[in-house]
Amino acid sequence: MSSSAVTPAPASSVSREQESPAQSHTYPTLALPMRSRRLVIRDFVPGDLGALHAYSERREVTKHLLWGPNSVEQSRATLAEFMTQQGASPRLRYDLALGLPGGKAIGAVSIHLDDIRLGNAEIGYVLHSDYWGGGFAFEAVDALTAHIFEHWPLNRVWARCLESNKASRRLLERLGMRHEGTLLRAERIEGEWHNVLMYALLADEWLAGRR
């Protein structure tokens, strides 16, 4: 189960207008770690390389993503990029480990502030296939979505997934996201074209669903 956002790609431009430091500071640094019922959502650490590579090298995990399967060197570079993000100020990209209470990382969840001016953020997730079907991905995404809507002045959270990724579509719809449209033949993976589905949830929609 996965969404295309959890990648070490370069950060996108935050908007067509330059944001002032005061505006950037309306997005306080997330307080980590976060805890859900079964997971610890935290920053990656150097010791996570083995766990990160364990899911990143699996074809069944990455077949719906824009990266992978990874070599060890690619996983090492990904981990280095995730850790570099941790020192950014302001921090606009969070690629976070999904840890079990004992510490083992079984996947990742991401939130990327892609437009500060408009309050837009992209969410993504990836989970080791040994843990599919247990509700871990939904638990992590639901917890992170709630946290950012409660602590950031967001207008909209969005996500994307390949049309063929039925599990990811179900997760986003269960989260309350609306299918906003389909980008035809928008991605090419291993020589095949794929349609990309766009989903989004507005802050007031999220709040109404919590009442």
Disulfide bonds with the S-S distance in Angstrom:
none
